[in-house]
Structure formats: structure tokens, C-alpha cells
Amino acid sequence: MTAAPGPSHAAHFVQPTARRERADLTGLGFRLDGGGESLVFLTPGGGAPELAYWGPRLTGDDTVDTLAAIADRAVAPSQLDAGQRLSWMPHAGEGFSGWPALMAHRNGELLITQLRASRVAADNGEAWIDLTDALAGVELRLTLALDADTGVLSSRARLVNLGAPLTLDWLAAGALPSPHAEVMLFDGRWGREFAPVRQSVLTGMLMKENRTGRTSHHAPPFLIIGEAGFGEAHGEVFAVHLAWSGDHRLFAERLRDGRVQVQGGELLHPGEVILARGEAYETPWLHITRSATGLTGLSDRLHPFVRDTILGGRLKARPRLVHYNTWEAVYFDHDPARLRALAELAASVGVERFVLDDGWFAGRANDRAGLGDWRPDRVKYPAGLALLIAHVRGLGMEFGLWVEPEMANADSDLLRAHPDWILGASGRDQPLGRGQYVLDLTRSEVSDTIFAQLHSLLAAHDIGYLKWDMNRELTHAVSAGRAATHRQTLSVYALIDRVRAAHPRVEIESCASGGGRADYEILRRTDRIWTSDTNDPIERQAIQRAFSIFFPPEVMGAHVGPRASHTTARAASLRMRALTALPGHMGVEADLAAMSADERAALAEAIALHKTLRAWLHAGRTVRLEHPDPGMVGLAVVAEDRAFVSAAQIATPATATPAPLRLAGLSRDRDWTVRPLHPPRRPRATLAQTGFLALGEPVTVSGRVLAHAGLPMPILHAGEIIAFLLTREAK
Ligand code: GLA
């Protein structure tokens, strides 16, 4: 294969120049410390490293030597004489009979590897392990980096072929031995992303694969494995995330000796990666996190990791502008006069960025035409976009634009001129998605043309934001007869990187029919994820809760939709819609002209409130509160001296009167003043004895009382929400 560039990675992981090397590391092992955690890897007999300890920071004598001294495992009858090692790169050549981390062949000749560590270097929480096998003709470098602040481990492998062409079928980015077997995977579909599913891996494998060329709605690349019955605040859990926006495989496997391994890597299609002599394949990063205190403890590590490492701190101290998105107001029906009026209404309710969604470009009368021609439609915009942009800018808002650069319709000038610029297998009809084809971005002339179009659009207009959409799954992802999802994914990254480099001030949103492309590698180069196409707050409460395990609220696109949801037809109050969107990157996506003046006033109030809170909401700690009623979704976002708490009833209450909501995450030794926000106006919705809820009066109570006795809850109908602002009292 043509040597494909590896995924581009943040400077954070660039290897330090002065590296401390210790010769004895190859024979014994090494330890990584960071984020209050220690990991000890042993390299017995100079083989691939084996995780011997992952737990709280080790001190004193609990070192590599101690762990090496106790590293032993019984061998059962009817197994190989030496049992089997479960290393970070388990492979068949050393007698491993589970799913190996490496599968490859040379024109049908099986590659039996016996990798030996030729060099192990560790420094500053990072380790590089070079594993070589001269007979098999491969070299493998394993990179392990433990983030010093958060204790998030990042692992990847790079395989170099030293011999005749080598077909790679599978290379895991790492194999985690798990002490536990209860797995949380994520299912979903359009409009219902991030649906957690729990199962235990009792025997065999629990595997999620994705073959759609984006992270997918149905199998996003996240897996959690933990103690039986783990919850938000209890149980040891490990989160595993493959940072890759193409196809992937993640699984937990119960080995025949009872152990459990978790692997993640890119799903490679037959013949997709064939390495010539000297060529290399590098896996995406696999990010793994441990928490001793349930899922909230995972977010406590992952959110700062995303903020500092994945985003490189670029969203910090920068307010996330409140959006107006035109999609659910006008769809393809663009009338500049109506859009100008909507922009005025948007500005009047406090919107800061006006995003012109799909429908603005040449020939885009509906979703069967126009993709590929990124210039304004002359019929809809006879004078181009400049007038609308000037109007929006004049109202004090930034202007954003929807694009879908990876796609083209047959009915476009682009494909009329270059019908062969698409991915596909010759002689085969491919099923279309939304009537569109996927452009073959692995061809430089295609990428260059799309880049040139985007570049001239951005150079000619005052545009601060792109909503970068991707609405078709990849099928027939073939370029010049070869499977191309891997190269296409890298080409998408390269295209986005190129646009960013040319227009560094333009923010980009990752969207794929809602949350179909949500991962840490796309987030390195984008600033927001469109969580879901559903703006129904009942659906959103559940989606956002699961999404928030891995992503902090400031990258979570959350919009106030119309009263009757366009995706579910369910009606919701403005309060429910607004308070659901408020903690995220807030926006509005509804026909503002169709709202009553009262509704717009309430919306303006909610946006104003969001603006006063966002600085700390978007830097705070997300605590997903637990409540005995599964229909009540409790959330707290906690900063040092204040907190936002909401309780949304998303199904009819399970009990006649609700249990109090116990507030985890507040400092317990301090007093907190609790103020209901928008207290319920229906008197019967409150309990007689909770006058403060009925009257909206503040109360001051200790964090301990709030954690253990909890906040009394009013009776809420399905679709109602109550929220509170808490401030910590001075001592
Ligand atoms: C996708 C997106 C929507 C919207 C439409 C426009 O479905 O997820 O938000 O932008 O495309 O066609």
C-alpha cells in the first residue's frame, strides 16, 4: 500500500528529546505514574509488556521488583505447559489462544510472531516499547502515555514490515486485562444516540463493530467495564475509547482461563492495509481511564483530559457563543427576507452566532441535489450571501455556515464534470444514503478541489463557524479497487486540518446526522459535537447523560427546539427545553417568528441566565445524580463555590410522591444556599411541607445534609423539570 500517514496527534505526545533509558527495563518492567494512579508493566523474559498493576499511586517498595516477585499464575490441566500470557499485545505465536492483538499474513503465509522487547524506554509518564521479531520480519512500537494530571492512559501500536508485502488484518491499539466483567456498551440510532446497554461477559465475546465510515449511531467507540453493579458513584470501572472516526472494533473477551481482556482498534477491511517492505501502519489512540468511584469518577478524569489535551485548552476562557440554527425553522426553503427577520429575532433573544444550515448552496432545492457545489444558490441568493452576512454581523452576531464537504449529489456540477470522483466499486451499483455519494478524498485532485471551494468561501466572506456535516454511511468504500475507509478517514482529517490551518479563527462543529461522528480524534480538530438531531428534551436528557460520561458540556451542542419536536412530535414546555439545553453549548433551533412573544421572552431569560453561568458551567465538574425513579434524570454541574442542579422527569413518576434528590459532588463540610430556578407554578406540583419549592424561597443547608437527606422534589409530570442554583456560603 502507499504508505498512509498515521493519524495526526497532538504535540502533547511528542516524545521528549532527553529520554532516560535503563537497560534493565527490558527484562523487568516499568512503572508509569500520573493523576494519582500508578501502572506497572512487567516484561518477563523480554516479551511484550504485561499490565501487573493499575490502581492508586504506588509509593515506597511497591515497585516493579515487588510485582515481578509475585507475578505468577497457576496453570490448569489440559492447557499449554506454561499457561498463556495476557500481555498488552497478546499474540498467537506465544501461545495465546484468545483474540490476538495482531493478525497478519504474507500472501496467505501466516505470520507467527514471537515479539521480544529490544528496547524499553520510559520517561515522564510515557513509555516506548520496541518489540521485534527478525524471523517474522516485523517491528512493533508500543507507545503508552499516562497523563500526568488526569491519569488517562493513551496507548497505540505501530507495526513496521521488514519483509515481503504483509497484509494486516487486525492490530489492536492495546489489550487491557480487566479484573471485572460487567460491560456497558452503547447502542443507538438516528435521533437516539448513546443508549447504554449493560451485559456481563460470562463467556466468549461482547463485541461492537462499526462499518459505516464514521463513529456511527449504533456502535460508538466507547466501552466501559467494571465491578458488578457499578453506578455513578460506586464501583471500580475502566472506560475504553478508540479515538477514531472511521471503522472500528471494540470487544471484551472472557478467556478460557477466566481472565477478561478488552481490545480496541481500527476495523480493517480485506486487503485494506498491505504493507510493502519498510512501510508502517499505526493504530489510532486507545484512551483508557480507571475510576474507583463509578462513572462520575471517569468523567472527572476524562473531562479535564479533553479540555487540556484533546482540545489543547483552546476552548478555555472563551465563552461558547449561543447559536441560532436555521434548520428546523426553514429547512431548504431559504428566503433572504425571512432569514433576515429571523436573525433580528435571534439577536433580540440574545443569540450570538447565526448558523445558516443546509439549503443555501447552488441547486439545493431538496436533499437530492447540490452537494459538491459550495457557492451560494443564485435563485435563493441573487446577491450572494454577503447581504445576509452583513445583516447578521450588523446585529452583533457571528455568522456560521453548514457544509458537507465529503459528499456530492449526482445532480451537481461537480459530479457532472467528474462522475468518477466518488468512492465505489466499478461495475457495482451502490445503494445511496440521502441520495448522495461519498467523494473519494484519498485522491488529491478531489481533496484539492473541495479545499479550494471551502477556502474561497471563507476567504470571501466573514464566516466564523462551519457546521461540518456527514450524512451518509460509507458502503462500497473502494478507491481504485482497494478498500479505502482507512485512507478516507485520514483524508477527512487532513482536509479539516488544512481548512483550520488556512482559517485558524473559524470554529468547526462535527456533525453526522446528529451524533454520528463523536470521538476524541475528530475533537482534536473541531470545537463542538452536534449531539443529536433530536431537540426533544425528553430524548435529550437521556442522550446527554450518556454523552456526558465522555464529553464535557462545552462541546455538547444542545438546542432549544420548537414546542412540538420535529423528530418525535412530542410537545414540551419552554422551561423543559431551555433547562435541558442550558448546561451545554446552548442554541436555538426553531422558527422564532412562530413563537409567542411570551415564549420568546422566556427564551431570552433562559439565554441570559445561561450567559451568566456558562463561564463556570463550562469549566465545572459534571455529576450525574442518581435517583431511585429511573424516570427522573438528575444532573449537577459543580464549580468550586456554586452549582447548577436539574431534575428532569422523563417518564411518568414511578411512585406517588418522589424521593428526595441526593446531591453528590458538593463539598460536604460547607453550607450551601439552594435557590429554585423558575419554581413550578402549579401549586399541586409541590409538597405542602416544602414551602421553599412552592414559594421559590432559598434555603441554606450543609453539603452533608444535601448529600444524605437530599433535596425534596416536587411531583413532576413527565416532561417537567426543576432546576436550582446553589452557592456555597463563606465559612
Ligand atoms: C443533518 C444534520 C442536521 C441538519 C441536516 C441538514 O441531518 O444532523 O442538523 O444540518 O443534516 O440537511
Residues whose N, C-alpha, C, O or C-beta is under 5 A from the ligand:
A	BS01	GLA	W327 D357 D358 C511 A512 S513 G514 D533
